[in-house]
């Protein structure tokens, strides 16, 4: 289903020429770092789910891999607004849980990556953006007493950001929302190559 959606979106993206206020097409790619902010209520939710399975106690922590990268394509859409479609990876989130009665050490890894869709409004060299990241979160914590899901929104992660263009380089700061209580901030430097 995801492949079908991507194919349909790409056909529409490249075939609707009459909505462009000016002909523009560009590619971009960049590297950056991510900083995860996992809310206490999400940590408590994991612990409560584990004790609900029958463990006496549970203690959970999260570790992160902070390398981020993105590559994609953009086009001008209406006056001073761009539409961008990209693949975005914001690193990996690892959940470590320790339980008692029975004593187990449980681990689950979530790759925060997927298709990214943004609308970018430019004000000279400055820009603001809003978009969605489509991830597939089918990760669960497996234990001897059963499995639980991690509290990460399954389908679309909303994101907002600001950017500044310096010649062909774009410097941007963004925030994506993993849940209502947890988010991640990421800083990225991208190179933008104009096709026309």
N, C-alpha and C positions, 0 to 999 in steps of 0.2 A: 504494500500500500504506500509506503514511504517513497519507493522508487517511482511509482506512478505519479504521486503528487509532485515530486521534483521534476519529472519530465514535463508534465502539464505546465508547471510554473515557468520552466525555462522556455517552452514554446511561446507562452504568453509574453514573457519578459522580452524576448527578442523580436516578436512579430508585430507588436503594437507600436508602430513608429509614429503614428499621428498624435499620440499623447505627449510627445517630447516637445518642450519649448525650444530646445536647441539640441542639435545632434551632439551627443557626448557618450563615450563609452570608455571605461577605464578598468584596469586590473589593479589589485593591491594585495600586499602580503606583509605580515609583521610578526614581531616577537614581543613578549612582555612577561610580566609577573602577576600572580594572583595572590590575594590575601583573603582567606576565608574567615567569616565571622559566624560561628555556629552558636545559635541561641541556647540558653540553658533549658528552655522548655522542650526543645527538640532532643537534647541529651536525656532529659527526664522521660520523654516519650519512649525512647529506645529502652531505657532501664525498666520502665513500667511494663512494657511489652514482654521483656525477658522474665521479669518476676511473675507476670501473668501466665507464662508457660509452666511455671512451677519451680523456678530457681528461688533460693532464699533471698539472695541479694545480687545486685548487678552494679558494676561501675563501668562507665563508657567514656572514652576519649576519642578525639578525632585528630588525625595527622593529615598533612596535605603535601602534595607535590605542586610547586608553585609556578612551573614553567607554562606559559601560555603562547599560543600561536594562532594565526588566522590567515586565510587566503581566500580571495573571492573576486567578484566582478560587480561593477556599479554602473549606473546610467543616470543621466539627467532626467528629471520628471517634474514637469511644471516649473515655475520660476524659482530658482535658487534652492530647489529640493532635489535630493538624490535618493535613488532606491538602490540598496546594496543587498546582494545575496552572497553568503560566504560559508565556509566551513570553519568552525571555531572550536578550539580546544583550550579549556581553562584549567588543565591539570587533573589531578586525581585526589579524591577524598577517601581516606581510609578510616574505617570505624574499628576500634579495638575495645572489646568488652570482656571483663573478667567477672565470672559468676561464682557463687558458692552454693553448695548443697543441690546438685553436684557441682564440683569445681571444674570450670571449663574456661578456656581462653578462646574467644570468638573474634573473627576478623572478617570484614567485608570491604571491598574496594569498589568505588564508583568513579567512572571516567566522566567528567563534566565536559562533554563534547557533542557536537552535532551541527545541524544546519542552522544558520543564523540569518535572520531577515531584519533589516534596518531601514528606517526612513531618516534621512539626514537633512536638516535645515541649516543652510550656510548663511552667515553674516560676515561677508568679506572672508578673511582667513579663519574665522572662528566658526564652529558648528556645534549644534546640539543634535542628539539622536535618541531615538526610542525604537525598541524592537523586541523580538522574541527569539529565544534559542530553543530549538527542538531537540530534546535528548530522549534516549530510551533508557529509562531507569527500571530495569527488571532485576535489581540487586536485592538480595535478602541475606540476613544473617542466619546461618544454619547452625543448629545445636542438636544435642541428643534428645531434647524434649520437643523439638519442632523448629519452624522457621518464622522469622518476622521480617517485614519490609522496613527499609530505611525511610525516614520522613523527608523525602525529596519529591517535589512535585513532578509527576510522571511525564507530562506532555510538553508544556511550554513554560520556559522561564522568562519572565519579563525582564527587560534591561533598559537602562537610561545611561546617557553619557554626554561628555563635552569633548571637543577636540580643537586643535589649532593646526593649520597647514603652514609649513615652512618649506617653500619651494616644492619639491616632490615628496617631502616627508610629512606624515601626519602623526601628531602626538595626541593620544587620547586617554582619558580616564573614564571608566565605566563602572556601573554597579548592576549586578544581576541578582535576582531574588530566588534563592533555592526553596524557601518556604516563607510563610508569613513572619517567621522569627529569625531566619538565618539568611545571610546574603554573602556575596563575595564582591570585592572590589578588584579591578584589574587595570593595570597601566600598560599601554602598548605603544610601540613606535612602528609605523608601517611605511612602506615605500609605495607610492601611487604612480602607475604608468598609464598615461593617456593614450588610447588607441586612436580616437578622433574626437 
